Amino acid sequence: MQDAIAIGDSMNDYPMVRDAGIGIAMGNAHPNLKKVADYITFDPADGGIYHAFKKFNLI
């Protein structure tokens, strides 16, 4: 899990985002998910995944 990056927006993603090496919450994510995320990106419609991937040098 420490080598994993997890991206989520709802509470069913909570354990995944919390336990991943890097947990990313989408901009539209539930407030409690944002609290455990290492990084909060933009909303999906605003290129959130793209911006997160750029931030962590994945693209």
Secondary structure, DSSP 8 states (H G I E B T S, - for coil): -TT-EEEE-SGGGHHHHHHSSEEEE-TTS-HHHHHH-SEE---GGGTHHHHHHHHTT--
